Amino acid sequence: MEKIYAIGDIHGRYDKLIALMDKIDADFESDTIVFLGDYIDRGPNSFEVVDYLVKLKKQYPDIVFLKGNHEDMLENYLSGVDRMTYLINGGQQTLDSYLSRSRNPQEPLIPNEHLAFYSSLLLYYETEHYIFVHAGLKKNVSLENQKLEDLLWIRGQFIQTKHDFGKLVVFGHTPLPEPLLQPNKIGIDTGAVYGNKLTCVRLPELVFYTA
């Protein structure tokens, strides 16, 4: 089986992202790399995180980047749909990160490359043995019929279920002190932005890397 590396919620912690990437022994040309979303907000360096990922995507186009609820909130903020929800959920730190960078005053606050990155994010990614998603899935709903709200926001209802989704579900979104290992799911958001670790899992061996 191919090796798959899944990386949990970064939330603007560029320092931990770089430290983690230095530890991962992946072959970026042949292994599958999946980022589970929530690259921004709450942490201090969202611009640096996204800029790093944009450059990584240019170098390795096959890397999979999923959308998190925080990227969705940013898009809603930028479109004027819902500004307050974003700001009270750590969005101000992201805006400050973009404001503090060196740029020409005529340039947009968020570079076009970053906007294109946000708009390219996938809601889920499926392989022969795994489903990768930011938050989780609603049981008894086919993958293609899952609602955006559940894919990006679901918590307890998914965490607590023992439902067999047909494949092992790998997710982030819900911060836990250690990775969650259950017969039907693996959770790897270990609260990097709250002073805990940033986690990557290598599949199928269940090898964990942390920073």
N, C-alpha and C positions, 0 to 999 in steps of 0.2 A: 504493500500500500504506500501511496505517496505520503510525504510528511506535510502536515498542515500546522501552521503557527497562527494562533489567534491571540490578539492583544486587546486588553481591556481598556476601560475608560481613562483617558489621559487628563482631561479637564485643565488644559493650560499648564501642566507641569512638564515643561520642556526639559528640565534637568533630569527628571526621572525617565522620560522618553529616551533621551540620548544614552543614559546609563543602561537602560534595558536593551536597547538596540546593540550596544557593545557586547552584551552577554549572549545574545541569540546566535546560534550557530547555523542559521538557515542558509541555504543556497537560494538566493533571491531569483536566480534564473530558472530554477526547476521546481522548488518547493512552492506550496500555496501559502500566501501570507494574507491574513484577514484581520482588519482593524474593525472593532465592534461599535465605533461611534463615540460621541461625546468627546470630541477633541478640544473643545473650547469651554469657556465660562468657569467662574469661581477661582481658578488658578491665575497666576500673574502673567503668563507668557503664551496666551492663545495665538497671537500673531506668529510667534516663532514656531510653535507646534505645527500650525497649518502650513506655514512656508516650507518647513522641513518635509511635510507629507506631500506637498505639491511637487517638490523637487524629486522626492522618492518615486512618485507616480510617473514622472517624466522618464526616469531612469529604468523603472520596472513597471511597464504599463499593465501587467497582469495582476498586480497587487489589488486585493479587494478592499474597498473602503465602504463601510456601511454608514447609514445615517443614524444619529442618535436624536433623542428628543431635544437636546440643546441646539443642534444644528437646525432642527425644525423650528424651534422658537426664534432663532436668529432670522431665518427666512421670513417668518411672520412679522418680526419687528421691522425688517427692512421694507417689507411690502405695506406696512402700516396697518396690518390686520390686528395685531395685538402687541403693543409696545410694553405695557406694564408687566405682563407675565414674564417676559424675557428679562427685564431689568431686575426684578425681585428674585430671579433664579440664577444670579451670578453673571448676567449679561454685561453689567457695567464694567466688570473687570476685563472682559473681552474688548469692549469699546475703548477702554483706557489703554489696553495693549496696542491697539491699532493707532490710537492717537499719539502714543509715545514714540512711534517709529519715525525714522528720518524719511521724509518724502517731500516731493514738490507740492506746494500748496494747491496747484492745479490738479493734482492727482486725486482720484476718489479715495475716501477713507479706507475702504476695503478694496484691494487690488482686484482687477478683473480675473486674474488667474485664481484667486481665492474664491471669488463668486462662482466661477466655473467649477471649481472643486466641490463646493457645497451642493451645486445643482446636479453633480454627477453621482452623488452618493446613492447606494442601493439600499432597499428596505430589508432585504434578506439575501442570503447566499446558500445554495444547496449543493452538496456533493453526494456521492453514493451512500455515505454512512452518516452524514452530519447535516444539520440545519444551523446556520449562523444567523443570529438576529440580535438587535440591540437589547430589547427588553424581555421579549418572550412571546408566547403564542397562546391563543384561546383554544381550549380543547374542543374536539369535535367540529372544528372548522378547517377546511382545506387550506393549504398554505397560500394559494393564490387568492383566497377569499378572506384572508385575515384583514382586519381593519387597521388602518394607519395608527390609530390611537393605541391599539393593543401592541402592535409591533414596536412602538416607541415608548410606551408608558406603563404597560401592565406590570404589576408587582406580585402581591400576595396570592392572587388567584392562580397565577402561573407557578410561583415558587412552591406553593403547597400541594399542587396536583401531582398525582402519581400516574397520570395519563400517559399512555404510550403514543408518542407522536410519529412512530414509525422509524424515526432516526433520532440519534442523540442530539439534543438542542444545546448549542453553546451560546451563551448570552452574557451581557454586562448589565449596566443600568442600576442594579440594586447593590449598593456597597456592603460588603461583608468583611469581617476580619481576615478570613481565609477563603480560598476557593471553595465553592459549593460543589460537592460531588454526589450526585444521585443517579440511580439507574437510567433515568430519562433525560437528565440535564447536567450541564456543567456551567457554573457561574464564576466569572473571573473578574468582576469589578471588586477590587479589594481596597477601594477608598484612597487612591493615591493623593487626591486633592485634600484629604483630611489628615494627612500626615502618615498614612499607612503606605502600603506597597503598590507599585504598578506591576501587573501580572501578565505573563504570556504563558499559554499552554501549548505544548507540542503534542500533536496527535498523529497516530493513535496510541503512542506510548504513555501518554499522560505524564510528561515531563514538564515541570513548572520552572519558569525563570521569573525573577522578581528584581525590582530596583526601588 
